[in-house]
Amino acid sequence: MDNIIKSNMNTIKFTSKTTLKLNGISYKGYNVGELPNSFGFLYNEDKDSYGKSHWFNFKGLTWLEKTELPW
């Protein structure tokens, strides 16, 4: 019994064709030509803004975490 490795399975639930929930976190899928301007950089000093530096590819789309707008 000591040699058994416990691993957690990720749960994926598609809420629509381009949105999903992975372990309770919402993601939106983008085609390559539709990626937002904030994709692929950490910080822009000129505009004082943060980009999206974490993503994953699944089923032909690039998935980025959805950000909820405060208003």
CHARMM internal coordinates of N, CA and C (Angstrom, degrees):
IC EDIT
DIST 1 N 1 CA 1.4343
DIST 1 CA 1 C 1.5245
ANGL 1 N 1 CA 1 C 111.95
DIST 1 C 2 N 1.3244
ANGL 1 CA 1 C 2 N 118.66
DIHE 1 N 1 CA 1 C 2 N -23.75
DIST 2 N 2 CA 1.4559
ANGL 1 C 2 N 2 CA 121.07
DIHE 1 CA 1 C 2 N 2 CA -178.73
DIST 2 CA 2 C 1.5224
ANGL 2 N 2 CA 2 C 112.24
DIHE 1 C 2 N 2 CA 2 C -70.88
DIST 2 C 3 N 1.3189
ANGL 2 CA 2 C 3 N 118.18
DIHE 2 N 2 CA 2 C 3 N -22.65
DIST 3 N 3 CA 1.4522
ANGL 2 C 3 N 3 CA 121.56
DIHE 2 CA 2 C 3 N 3 CA -176.34
DIST 3 CA 3 C 1.5325
ANGL 3 N 3 CA 3 C 113.58
DIHE 2 C 3 N 3 CA 3 C -87.41
DIST 3 C 4 N 1.3179
ANGL 3 CA 3 C 4 N 117.26
DIHE 3 N 3 CA 3 C 4 N -1.63
DIST 4 N 4 CA 1.4572
ANGL 3 C 4 N 4 CA 120.33
DIHE 3 CA 3 C 4 N 4 CA -179.02
DIST 4 CA 4 C 1.5264
ANGL 4 N 4 CA 4 C 109.08
DIHE 3 C 4 N 4 CA 4 C -78.78
DIST 4 C 5 N 1.3266
ANGL 4 CA 4 C 5 N 115.20
DIHE 4 N 4 CA 4 C 5 N 125.72
DIST 5 N 5 CA 1.4610
ANGL 4 C 5 N 5 CA 121.22
DIHE 4 CA 4 C 5 N 5 CA 179.01
DIST 5 CA 5 C 1.5198
ANGL 5 N 5 CA 5 C 107.94
DIHE 4 C 5 N 5 CA 5 C -95.38
DIST 5 C 6 N 1.3288
ANGL 5 CA 5 C 6 N 115.81
DIHE 5 N 5 CA 5 C 6 N 124.72
DIST 6 N 6 CA 1.4589
ANGL 5 C 6 N 6 CA 120.06
DIHE 5 CA 5 C 6 N 6 CA 177.50
DIST 6 CA 6 C 1.5130
ANGL 6 N 6 CA 6 C 108.45
DIHE 5 C 6 N 6 CA 6 C -89.69
DIST 6 C 7 N 1.2982
ANGL 6 CA 6 C 7 N 116.42
DIHE 6 N 6 CA 6 C 7 N 128.97
DIST 7 N 7 CA 1.4601
ANGL 6 C 7 N 7 CA 120.58
DIHE 6 CA 6 C 7 N 7 CA 177.18
DIST 7 CA 7 C 1.5220
ANGL 7 N 7 CA 7 C 108.78
DIHE 6 C 7 N 7 CA 7 C -131.57
DIST 7 C 8 N 1.3179
ANGL 7 CA 7 C 8 N 115.40
DIHE 7 N 7 CA 7 C 8 N 145.02
DIST 8 N 8 CA 1.4561
ANGL 7 C 8 N 8 CA 121.06
DIHE 7 CA 7 C 8 N 8 CA 178.63
DIST 8 CA 8 C 1.5148
ANGL 8 N 8 CA 8 C 109.52
DIHE 7 C 8 N 8 CA 8 C -92.02
DIST 8 C 9 N 1.3017
ANGL 8 CA 8 C 9 N 115.37
DIHE 8 N 8 CA 8 C 9 N 132.94
DIST 9 N 9 CA 1.4543
ANGL 8 C 9 N 9 CA 120.58
DIHE 8 CA 8 C 9 N 9 CA 176.85
DIST 9 CA 9 C 1.5285
ANGL 9 N 9 CA 9 C 108.73
DIHE 8 C 9 N 9 CA 9 C -86.23
DIST 9 C 10 N 1.3254
ANGL 9 CA 9 C 10 N 116.08
DIHE 9 N 9 CA 9 C 10 N 137.31
DIST 10 N 10 CA 1.4548
ANGL 9 C 10 N 10 CA 120.93
DIHE 9 CA 9 C 10 N 10 CA 175.21
DIST 10 CA 10 C 1.5168
ANGL 10 N 10 CA 10 C 108.89
DIHE 9 C 10 N 10 CA 10 C -77.62
DIST 10 C 11 N 1.3366
ANGL 10 CA 10 C 11 N 116.09
DIHE 10 N 10 CA 10 C 11 N 139.79
DIST 11 N 11 CA 1.4530
ANGL 10 C 11 N 11 CA 120.15
DIHE 10 CA 10 C 11 N 11 CA 177.73
DIST 11 CA 11 C 1.5192
ANGL 11 N 11 CA 11 C 108.84
DIHE 10 C 11 N 11 CA 11 C -108.24
DIST 11 C 12 N 1.3263
ANGL 11 CA 11 C 12 N 115.60
DIHE 11 N 11 CA 11 C 12 N 125.58
DIST 12 N 12 CA 1.4654
ANGL 11 C 12 N 12 CA 122.17
DIHE 11 CA 11 C 12 N 12 CA 179.35
DIST 12 CA 12 C 1.5161
ANGL 12 N 12 CA 12 C 107.91
DIHE 11 C 12 N 12 CA 12 C -115.72
DIST 12 C 13 N 1.3456
ANGL 12 CA 12 C 13 N 115.46
DIHE 12 N 12 CA 12 C 13 N 128.66
DIST 13 N 13 CA 1.4573
ANGL 12 C 13 N 13 CA 120.89
DIHE 12 CA 12 C 13 N 13 CA 175.93
DIST 13 CA 13 C 1.5174
ANGL 13 N 13 CA 13 C 107.87
DIHE 12 C 13 N 13 CA 13 C -130.39
DIST 13 C 14 N 1.3261
ANGL 13 CA 13 C 14 N 116.07
DIHE 13 N 13 CA 13 C 14 N 119.19
DIST 14 N 14 CA 1.4641
ANGL 13 C 14 N 14 CA 121.11
DIHE 13 CA 13 C 14 N 14 CA 177.70
DIST 14 CA 14 C 1.5202
ANGL 14 N 14 CA 14 C 108.62
DIHE 13 C 14 N 14 CA 14 C -79.30
DIST 14 C 15 N 1.3395
ANGL 14 CA 14 C 15 N 116.72
DIHE 14 N 14 CA 14 C 15 N 124.54
DIST 15 N 15 CA 1.4589
ANGL 14 C 15 N 15 CA 121.00
DIHE 14 CA 14 C 15 N 15 CA 176.68
DIST 15 CA 15 C 1.5297
ANGL 15 N 15 CA 15 C 111.07
DIHE 14 C 15 N 15 CA 15 C -95.41
DIST 15 C 16 N 1.3122
ANGL 15 CA 15 C 16 N 117.47
DIHE 15 N 15 CA 15 C 16 N -23.31
DIST 16 N 16 CA 1.4646
ANGL 15 C 16 N 16 CA 123.69
DIHE 15 CA 15 C 16 N 16 CA 170.81
DIST 16 CA 16 C 1.5241
ANGL 16 N 16 CA 16 C 106.93
DIHE 15 C 16 N 16 CA 16 C -157.37
DIST 16 C 17 N 1.3196
ANGL 16 CA 16 C 17 N 117.12
DIHE 16 N 16 CA 16 C 17 N -170.23
DIST 17 N 17 CA 1.4637
ANGL 16 C 17 N 17 CA 120.56
DIHE 16 CA 16 C 17 N 17 CA -177.43
DIST 17 CA 17 C 1.5287
ANGL 17 N 17 CA 17 C 111.71
DIHE 16 C 17 N 17 CA 17 C -67.48
DIST 17 C 18 N 1.3432
ANGL 17 CA 17 C 18 N 117.42
DIHE 17 N 17 CA 17 C 18 N -31.45
DIST 18 N 18 CA 1.4677
ANGL 17 C 18 N 18 CA 120.11
DIHE 17 CA 17 C 18 N 18 CA -177.18
DIST 18 CA 18 C 1.5257
ANGL 18 N 18 CA 18 C 113.39
DIHE 17 C 18 N 18 CA 18 C -120.32
DIST 18 C 19 N 1.3209
ANGL 18 CA 18 C 19 N 118.69
DIHE 18 N 18 CA 18 C 19 N 14.45
DIST 19 N 19 CA 1.4664
ANGL 18 C 19 N 19 CA 120.93
DIHE 18 CA 18 C 19 N 19 CA 174.35
DIST 19 CA 19 C 1.5193
ANGL 19 N 19 CA 19 C 109.15
DIHE 18 C 19 N 19 CA 19 C -132.05
DIST 19 C 20 N 1.3219
ANGL 19 CA 19 C 20 N 115.11
DIHE 19 N 19 CA 19 C 20 N 146.68
DIST 20 N 20 CA 1.4515
ANGL 19 C 20 N 20 CA 120.31
DIHE 19 CA 19 C 20 N 20 CA 178.22
DIST 20 CA 20 C 1.5164
ANGL 20 N 20 CA 20 C 109.61
DIHE 19 C 20 N 20 CA 20 C -150.10
DIST 20 C 21 N 1.3419
ANGL 20 CA 20 C 21 N 114.72
DIHE 20 N 20 CA 20 C 21 N 165.41
DIST 21 N 21 CA 1.4534
ANGL 20 C 21 N 21 CA 121.47
DIHE 20 CA 20 C 21 N 21 CA 173.59
DIST 21 CA 21 C 1.5158
ANGL 21 N 21 CA 21 C 107.01
DIHE 20 C 21 N 21 CA 21 C -119.29
DIST 21 C 22 N 1.3326
ANGL 21 CA 21 C 22 N 115.80
DIHE 21 N 21 CA 21 C 22 N 125.46
DIST 22 N 22 CA 1.4494
ANGL 21 C 22 N 22 CA 122.54
DIHE 21 CA 21 C 22 N 22 CA 177.86
DIST 22 CA 22 C 1.5181
ANGL 22 N 22 CA 22 C 106.77
DIHE 21 C 22 N 22 CA 22 C -116.51
DIST 22 C 23 N 1.3203
ANGL 22 CA 22 C 23 N 116.72
DIHE 22 N 22 CA 22 C 23 N 112.05
DIST 23 N 23 CA 1.4594
ANGL 22 C 23 N 23 CA 123.03
DIHE 22 CA 22 C 23 N 23 CA -177.07
DIST 23 CA 23 C 1.5243
ANGL 23 N 23 CA 23 C 111.80
DIHE 22 C 23 N 23 CA 23 C 53.57
DIST 23 C 24 N 1.3340
ANGL 23 CA 23 C 24 N 117.63
DIHE 23 N 23 CA 23 C 24 N 37.73
DIST 24 N 24 CA 1.4590
ANGL 23 C 24 N 24 CA 122.52
DIHE 23 CA 23 C 24 N 24 CA 176.69
DIST 24 CA 24 C 1.5189
ANGL 24 N 24 CA 24 C 115.24
DIHE 23 C 24 N 24 CA 24 C 86.49
DIST 24 C 25 N 1.3343
ANGL 24 CA 24 C 25 N 119.38
DIHE 24 N 24 CA 24 C 25 N -0.89
DIST 25 N 25 CA 1.4646
ANGL 24 C 25 N 25 CA 123.29
DIHE 24 CA 24 C 25 N 25 CA 179.59
DIST 25 CA 25 C 1.5255
ANGL 25 N 25 CA 25 C 108.10
DIHE 24 C 25 N 25 CA 25 C -104.61
DIST 25 C 26 N 1.3302
ANGL 25 CA 25 C 26 N 116.57
DIHE 25 N 25 CA 25 C 26 N 130.60
DIST 26 N 26 CA 1.4679
ANGL 25 C 26 N 26 CA 121.50
DIHE 25 CA 25 C 26 N 26 CA -177.88
DIST 26 CA 26 C 1.5229
ANGL 26 N 26 CA 26 C 110.91
DIHE 25 C 26 N 26 CA 26 C -81.68
DIST 26 C 27 N 1.3349
ANGL 26 CA 26 C 27 N 115.46
DIHE 26 N 26 CA 26 C 27 N 137.94
DIST 27 N 27 CA 1.4536
ANGL 26 C 27 N 27 CA 123.34
DIHE 26 CA 26 C 27 N 27 CA 178.22
DIST 27 CA 27 C 1.5181
ANGL 27 N 27 CA 27 C 108.99
DIHE 26 C 27 N 27 CA 27 C -130.76
DIST 27 C 28 N 1.3186
ANGL 27 CA 27 C 28 N 116.12
DIHE 27 N 27 CA 27 C 28 N 150.77
DIST 28 N 28 CA 1.4603
ANGL 27 C 28 N 28 CA 122.19
DIHE 27 CA 27 C 28 N 28 CA 174.80
DIST 28 CA 28 C 1.5204
ANGL 28 N 28 CA 28 C 108.52
DIHE 27 C 28 N 28 CA 28 C -118.62
DIST 28 C 29 N 1.3211
ANGL 28 CA 28 C 29 N 116.85
DIHE 28 N 28 CA 28 C 29 N 136.95
DIST 29 N 29 CA 1.4548
ANGL 28 C 29 N 29 CA 122.62
DIHE 28 CA 28 C 29 N 29 CA -179.57
DIST 29 CA 29 C 1.5116
ANGL 29 N 29 CA 29 C 111.88
DIHE 28 C 29 N 29 CA 29 C -95.63
DIST 29 C 30 N 1.3274
ANGL 29 CA 29 C 30 N 116.37
DIHE 29 N 29 CA 29 C 30 N 138.26
DIST 30 N 30 CA 1.4602
ANGL 29 C 30 N 30 CA 122.58
DIHE 29 CA 29 C 30 N 30 CA -179.20
DIST 30 CA 30 C 1.5254
ANGL 30 N 30 CA 30 C 109.39
DIHE 29 C 30 N 30 CA 30 C -127.13
DIST 30 C 31 N 1.3247
ANGL 30 CA 30 C 31 N 116.18
DIHE 30 N 30 CA 30 C 31 N 143.77
DIST 31 N 31 CA 1.4578
ANGL 30 C 31 N 31 CA 120.90
DIHE 30 CA 30 C 31 N 31 CA 167.14
DIST 31 CA 31 C 1.5263
ANGL 31 N 31 CA 31 C 107.92
DIHE 30 C 31 N 31 CA 31 C -75.60
DIST 31 C 32 N 1.3204
ANGL 31 CA 31 C 32 N 117.20
DIHE 31 N 31 CA 31 C 32 N 164.25
DIST 32 N 32 CA 1.4589
ANGL 31 C 32 N 32 CA 120.61
DIHE 31 CA 31 C 32 N 32 CA -175.64
DIST 32 CA 32 C 1.5206
ANGL 32 N 32 CA 32 C 112.16
DIHE 31 C 32 N 32 CA 32 C -59.54
DIST 32 C 33 N 1.2972
ANGL 32 CA 32 C 33 N 119.18
DIHE 32 N 32 CA 32 C 33 N -41.61
DIST 33 N 33 CA 1.4579
ANGL 32 C 33 N 33 CA 121.96
DIHE 32 CA 32 C 33 N 33 CA -178.33
DIST 33 CA 33 C 1.5221
ANGL 33 N 33 CA 33 C 114.34
DIHE 32 C 33 N 33 CA 33 C -77.06
DIST 33 C 34 N 1.3263
ANGL 33 CA 33 C 34 N 117.92
DIHE 33 N 33 CA 33 C 34 N -7.91
DIST 34 N 34 CA 1.4570
ANGL 33 C 34 N 34 CA 121.83
DIHE 33 CA 33 C 34 N 34 CA -176.61
DIST 34 CA 34 C 1.5247
ANGL 34 N 34 CA 34 C 113.68
DIHE 33 C 34 N 34 CA 34 C -108.85
DIST 34 C 35 N 1.3288
ANGL 34 CA 34 C 35 N 117.65
DIHE 34 N 34 CA 34 C 35 N 8.66
DIST 35 N 35 CA 1.4666
ANGL 34 C 35 N 35 CA 119.89
DIHE 34 CA 34 C 35 N 35 CA -178.06
DIST 35 CA 35 C 1.5230
ANGL 35 N 35 CA 35 C 110.92
DIHE 34 C 35 N 35 CA 35 C -63.33
DIST 35 C 36 N 1.3369
ANGL 35 CA 35 C 36 N 118.03
DIHE 35 N 35 CA 35 C 36 N 142.66
DIST 36 N 36 CA 1.4630
ANGL 35 C 36 N 36 CA 120.08
DIHE 35 CA 35 C 36 N 36 CA -179.46
DIST 36 CA 36 C 1.5273
ANGL 36 N 36 CA 36 C 111.64
DIHE 35 C 36 N 36 CA 36 C -68.93
DIST 36 C 37 N 1.3328
ANGL 36 CA 36 C 37 N 116.31
DIHE 36 N 36 CA 36 C 37 N 160.46
DIST 37 N 37 CA 1.4624
ANGL 36 C 37 N 37 CA 121.01
DIHE 36 CA 36 C 37 N 37 CA -179.29
DIST 37 CA 37 C 1.5200
ANGL 37 N 37 CA 37 C 112.43
DIHE 36 C 37 N 37 CA 37 C -63.62
DIST 37 C 38 N 1.3053
ANGL 37 CA 37 C 38 N 117.89
DIHE 37 N 37 CA 37 C 38 N -23.31
DIST 38 N 38 CA 1.4606
ANGL 37 C 38 N 38 CA 121.65
DIHE 37 CA 37 C 38 N 38 CA -178.58
DIST 38 CA 38 C 1.5309
ANGL 38 N 38 CA 38 C 112.49
DIHE 37 C 38 N 38 CA 38 C -80.70
DIST 38 C 39 N 1.3132
ANGL 38 CA 38 C 39 N 118.47
DIHE 38 N 38 CA 38 C 39 N 2.13
DIST 39 N 39 CA 1.4609
ANGL 38 C 39 N 39 CA 122.29
DIHE 38 CA 38 C 39 N 39 CA -176.69
DIST 39 CA 39 C 1.5287
ANGL 39 N 39 CA 39 C 111.34
DIHE 38 C 39 N 39 CA 39 C -75.71
DIST 39 C 40 N 1.3221
ANGL 39 CA 39 C 40 N 116.55
DIHE 39 N 39 CA 39 C 40 N 130.84
DIST 40 N 40 CA 1.4593
ANGL 39 C 40 N 40 CA 122.10
DIHE 39 CA 39 C 40 N 40 CA 167.31
DIST 40 CA 40 C 1.5063
ANGL 40 N 40 CA 40 C 117.29
DIHE 39 C 40 N 40 CA 40 C 90.03
DIST 40 C 41 N 1.3226
ANGL 40 CA 40 C 41 N 120.42
DIHE 40 N 40 CA 40 C 41 N 10.77
DIST 41 N 41 CA 1.4575
ANGL 40 C 41 N 41 CA 119.04
DIHE 40 CA 40 C 41 N 41 CA 174.07
DIST 41 CA 41 C 1.5203
ANGL 41 N 41 CA 41 C 109.14
DIHE 40 C 41 N 41 CA 41 C -134.58
DIST 41 C 42 N 1.3457
ANGL 41 CA 41 C 42 N 116.10
DIHE 41 N 41 CA 41 C 42 N 157.30
DIST 42 N 42 CA 1.4552
ANGL 41 C 42 N 42 CA 120.66
DIHE 41 CA 41 C 42 N 42 CA -177.55
DIST 42 CA 42 C 1.5196
ANGL 42 N 42 CA 42 C 112.55
DIHE 41 C 42 N 42 CA 42 C -87.59
DIST 42 C 43 N 1.3361
ANGL 42 CA 42 C 43 N 116.72
DIHE 42 N 42 CA 42 C 43 N -50.59
DIST 43 N 43 CA 1.4591
ANGL 42 C 43 N 43 CA 120.47
DIHE 42 CA 42 C 43 N 43 CA -174.55
DIST 43 CA 43 C 1.5152
ANGL 43 N 43 CA 43 C 109.19
DIHE 42 C 43 N 43 CA 43 C -152.44
DIST 43 C 44 N 1.3190
ANGL 43 CA 43 C 44 N 117.41
DIHE 43 N 43 CA 43 C 44 N 135.30
DIST 44 N 44 CA 1.4524
ANGL 43 C 44 N 44 CA 123.11
DIHE 43 CA 43 C 44 N 44 CA 177.61
DIST 44 CA 44 C 1.5255
ANGL 44 N 44 CA 44 C 108.04
DIHE 43 C 44 N 44 CA 44 C -109.41
DIST 44 C 45 N 1.3354
ANGL 44 CA 44 C 45 N 116.63
DIHE 44 N 44 CA 44 C 45 N 110.13
DIST 45 N 45 CA 1.4611
ANGL 44 C 45 N 45 CA 120.79
DIHE 44 CA 44 C 45 N 45 CA -177.50
DIST 45 CA 45 C 1.5217
ANGL 45 N 45 CA 45 C 112.20
DIHE 44 C 45 N 45 CA 45 C -67.66
DIST 45 C 46 N 1.3306
ANGL 45 CA 45 C 46 N 118.05
DIHE 45 N 45 CA 45 C 46 N -32.85
DIST 46 N 46 CA 1.4621
ANGL 45 C 46 N 46 CA 121.19
DIHE 45 CA 45 C 46 N 46 CA -178.93
DIST 46 CA 46 C 1.5294
ANGL 46 N 46 CA 46 C 111.90
DIHE 45 C 46 N 46 CA 46 C -64.08
DIST 46 C 47 N 1.3196
ANGL 46 CA 46 C 47 N 116.75
DIHE 46 N 46 CA 46 C 47 N -42.57
DIST 47 N 47 CA 1.4678
ANGL 46 C 47 N 47 CA 120.84
DIHE 46 CA 46 C 47 N 47 CA -176.79
DIST 47 CA 47 C 1.5226
ANGL 47 N 47 CA 47 C 112.76
DIHE 46 C 47 N 47 CA 47 C -102.57
DIST 47 C 48 N 1.3365
ANGL 47 CA 47 C 48 N 117.34
DIHE 47 N 47 CA 47 C 48 N -3.03
DIST 48 N 48 CA 1.4600
ANGL 47 C 48 N 48 CA 122.75
DIHE 47 CA 47 C 48 N 48 CA -177.81
DIST 48 CA 48 C 1.5319
ANGL 48 N 48 CA 48 C 110.64
DIHE 47 C 48 N 48 CA 48 C 52.81
DIST 48 C 49 N 1.3470
ANGL 48 CA 48 C 49 N 115.64
DIHE 48 N 48 CA 48 C 49 N 53.67
DIST 49 N 49 CA 1.4523
ANGL 48 C 49 N 49 CA 120.60
DIHE 48 CA 48 C 49 N 49 CA -178.45
DIST 49 CA 49 C 1.5279
ANGL 49 N 49 CA 49 C 109.96
DIHE 48 C 49 N 49 CA 49 C -135.45
DIST 49 C 50 N 1.3235
ANGL 49 CA 49 C 50 N 114.28
DIHE 49 N 49 CA 49 C 50 N 154.60
DIST 50 N 50 CA 1.4575
ANGL 49 C 50 N 50 CA 121.43
DIHE 49 CA 49 C 50 N 50 CA 179.06
DIST 50 CA 50 C 1.5187
ANGL 50 N 50 CA 50 C 109.52
DIHE 49 C 50 N 50 CA 50 C -102.51
DIST 50 C 51 N 1.3200
ANGL 50 CA 50 C 51 N 115.96
DIHE 50 N 50 CA 50 C 51 N 145.86
DIST 51 N 51 CA 1.4505
ANGL 50 C 51 N 51 CA 120.78
DIHE 50 CA 50 C 51 N 51 CA 179.58
DIST 51 CA 51 C 1.5072
ANGL 51 N 51 CA 51 C 111.77
DIHE 50 C 51 N 51 CA 51 C -104.44
DIST 51 C 52 N 1.3016
ANGL 51 CA 51 C 52 N 115.57
DIHE 51 N 51 CA 51 C 52 N -174.12
DIST 52 N 52 CA 1.4655
ANGL 51 C 52 N 52 CA 122.76
DIHE 51 CA 51 C 52 N 52 CA 178.29
DIST 52 CA 52 C 1.5187
ANGL 52 N 52 CA 52 C 108.31
DIHE 51 C 52 N 52 CA 52 C -102.31
DIST 52 C 53 N 1.3119
ANGL 52 CA 52 C 53 N 116.15
DIHE 52 N 52 CA 52 C 53 N 112.19
DIST 53 N 53 CA 1.4615
ANGL 52 C 53 N 53 CA 119.78
DIHE 52 CA 52 C 53 N 53 CA -176.92
DIST 53 CA 53 C 1.5297
ANGL 53 N 53 CA 53 C 112.37
DIHE 52 C 53 N 53 CA 53 C -111.90
DIST 53 C 54 N 1.3335
ANGL 53 CA 53 C 54 N 118.39
DIHE 53 N 53 CA 53 C 54 N -1.26
DIST 54 N 54 CA 1.4647
ANGL 53 C 54 N 54 CA 121.67
DIHE 53 CA 53 C 54 N 54 CA 179.33
DIST 54 CA 54 C 1.5160
ANGL 54 N 54 CA 54 C 109.21
DIHE 53 C 54 N 54 CA 54 C -119.96
DIST 54 C 55 N 1.3171
ANGL 54 CA 54 C 55 N 116.04
DIHE 54 N 54 CA 54 C 55 N 127.45
DIST 55 N 55 CA 1.4536
ANGL 54 C 55 N 55 CA 121.56
DIHE 54 CA 54 C 55 N 55 CA -179.68
DIST 55 CA 55 C 1.5203
ANGL 55 N 55 CA 55 C 108.15
DIHE 54 C 55 N 55 CA 55 C -157.23
DIST 55 C 56 N 1.3320
ANGL 55 CA 55 C 56 N 115.72
DIHE 55 N 55 CA 55 C 56 N 169.37
DIST 56 N 56 CA 1.4610
ANGL 55 C 56 N 56 CA 121.15
DIHE 55 CA 55 C 56 N 56 CA 171.84
DIST 56 CA 56 C 1.5194
ANGL 56 N 56 CA 56 C 108.44
DIHE 55 C 56 N 56 CA 56 C -145.29
DIST 56 C 57 N 1.3080
ANGL 56 CA 56 C 57 N 116.34
DIHE 56 N 56 CA 56 C 57 N 155.83
DIST 57 N 57 CA 1.4550
ANGL 56 C 57 N 57 CA 123.23
DIHE 56 CA 56 C 57 N 57 CA 179.18
DIST 57 CA 57 C 1.5198
ANGL 57 N 57 CA 57 C 108.46
DIHE 56 C 57 N 57 CA 57 C -105.33
DIST 57 C 58 N 1.3359
ANGL 57 CA 57 C 58 N 115.78
DIHE 57 N 57 CA 57 C 58 N 133.08
DIST 58 N 58 CA 1.4507
ANGL 57 C 58 N 58 CA 120.97
DIHE 57 CA 57 C 58 N 58 CA -179.14
DIST 58 CA 58 C 1.5171
ANGL 58 N 58 CA 58 C 108.03
DIHE 57 C 58 N 58 CA 58 C -157.12
DIST 58 C 59 N 1.3202
ANGL 58 CA 58 C 59 N 116.35
DIHE 58 N 58 CA 58 C 59 N 129.70
DIST 59 N 59 CA 1.4699
ANGL 58 C 59 N 59 CA 123.47
DIHE 58 CA 58 C 59 N 59 CA 177.92
DIST 59 CA 59 C 1.5257
ANGL 59 N 59 CA 59 C 113.10
DIHE 58 C 59 N 59 CA 59 C 54.53
DIST 59 C 60 N 1.3206
ANGL 59 CA 59 C 60 N 117.51
DIHE 59 N 59 CA 59 C 60 N 39.82
DIST 60 N 60 CA 1.4537
ANGL 59 C 60 N 60 CA 121.89
DIHE 59 CA 59 C 60 N 60 CA 174.23
DIST 60 CA 60 C 1.5177
ANGL 60 N 60 CA 60 C 115.29
DIHE 59 C 60 N 60 CA 60 C 82.11
DIST 60 C 61 N 1.3265
ANGL 60 CA 60 C 61 N 118.49
DIHE 60 N 60 CA 60 C 61 N 2.40
DIST 61 N 61 CA 1.4527
ANGL 60 C 61 N 61 CA 121.97
DIHE 60 CA 60 C 61 N 61 CA 179.43
DIST 61 CA 61 C 1.5308
ANGL 61 N 61 CA 61 C 109.95
DIHE 60 C 61 N 61 CA 61 C -119.48
DIST 61 C 62 N 1.3165
ANGL 61 CA 61 C 62 N 116.18
DIHE 61 N 61 CA 61 C 62 N 156.51
DIST 62 N 62 CA 1.4611
ANGL 61 C 62 N 62 CA 122.30
DIHE 61 CA 61 C 62 N 62 CA 172.67
DIST 62 CA 62 C 1.5128
ANGL 62 N 62 CA 62 C 106.71
DIHE 61 C 62 N 62 CA 62 C -100.08
DIST 62 C 63 N 1.3243
ANGL 62 CA 62 C 63 N 117.05
DIHE 62 N 62 CA 62 C 63 N 121.80
DIST 63 N 63 CA 1.4537
ANGL 62 C 63 N 63 CA 123.03
DIHE 62 CA 62 C 63 N 63 CA -173.02
DIST 63 CA 63 C 1.5242
ANGL 63 N 63 CA 63 C 110.62
DIHE 62 C 63 N 63 CA 63 C -102.13
DIST 63 C 64 N 1.3411
ANGL 63 CA 63 C 64 N 115.77
DIHE 63 N 63 CA 63 C 64 N 126.32
DIST 64 N 64 CA 1.4589
ANGL 63 C 64 N 64 CA 123.57
DIHE 63 CA 63 C 64 N 64 CA 177.13
DIST 64 CA 64 C 1.5172
ANGL 64 N 64 CA 64 C 108.83
DIHE 63 C 64 N 64 CA 64 C -119.51
DIST 64 C 65 N 1.3287
ANGL 64 CA 64 C 65 N 115.92
DIHE 64 N 64 CA 64 C 65 N 145.40
DIST 65 N 65 CA 1.4611
ANGL 64 C 65 N 65 CA 120.02
DIHE 64 CA 64 C 65 N 65 CA 178.68
DIST 65 CA 65 C 1.5255
ANGL 65 N 65 CA 65 C 109.59
DIHE 64 C 65 N 65 CA 65 C -65.15
DIST 65 C 66 N 1.3240
ANGL 65 CA 65 C 66 N 116.37
DIHE 65 N 65 CA 65 C 66 N 133.91
DIST 66 N 66 CA 1.4604
ANGL 65 C 66 N 66 CA 121.23
DIHE 65 CA 65 C 66 N 66 CA 178.62
DIST 66 CA 66 C 1.5250
ANGL 66 N 66 CA 66 C 108.80
DIHE 65 C 66 N 66 CA 66 C -73.98
DIST 66 C 67 N 1.3165
ANGL 66 CA 66 C 67 N 115.44
DIHE 66 N 66 CA 66 C 67 N 135.31
DIST 67 N 67 CA 1.4559
ANGL 66 C 67 N 67 CA 119.67
DIHE 66 CA 66 C 67 N 67 CA 175.90
DIST 67 CA 67 C 1.5178
ANGL 67 N 67 CA 67 C 108.30
DIHE 66 C 67 N 67 CA 67 C -105.14
DIST 67 C 68 N 1.3049
ANGL 67 CA 67 C 68 N 114.98
DIHE 67 N 67 CA 67 C 68 N 129.60
DIST 68 N 68 CA 1.4510
ANGL 67 C 68 N 68 CA 120.37
DIHE 67 CA 67 C 68 N 68 CA 178.72
DIST 68 CA 68 C 1.5183
ANGL 68 N 68 CA 68 C 109.09
DIHE 67 C 68 N 68 CA 68 C -83.13
DIST 68 C 69 N 1.3086
ANGL 68 CA 68 C 69 N 116.67
DIHE 68 N 68 CA 68 C 69 N 129.60
DIST 69 N 69 CA 1.4510
ANGL 68 C 69 N 69 CA 121.64
DIHE 68 CA 68 C 69 N 69 CA 178.95
DIST 69 CA 69 C 1.5305
ANGL 69 N 69 CA 69 C 109.40
DIHE 68 C 69 N 69 CA 69 C -76.71
DIST 69 C 70 N 1.3239
ANGL 69 CA 69 C 70 N 117.42
DIHE 69 N 69 CA 69 C 70 N 141.41
DIST 70 N 70 CA 1.4760
ANGL 69 C 70 N 70 CA 118.79
DIHE 69 CA 69 C 70 N 70 CA -175.55
DIST 70 CA 70 C 1.5274
ANGL 70 N 70 CA 70 C 114.41
DIHE 69 C 70 N 70 CA 70 C -72.98
DIST 70 C 71 N 1.3006
ANGL 70 CA 70 C 71 N 119.87
DIHE 70 N 70 CA 70 C 71 N -11.34
DIST 71 N 71 CA 1.4662
ANGL 70 C 71 N 71 CA 120.28
DIHE 70 CA 70 C 71 N 71 CA -179.22
DIST 71 CA 71 C 1.4969
ANGL 71 N 71 CA 71 C 112.01
DIHE 70 C 71 N 71 CA 71 C -109.50
END
COOR INIT
IC SEED 1 N 1 CA 1 C
IC BUILD
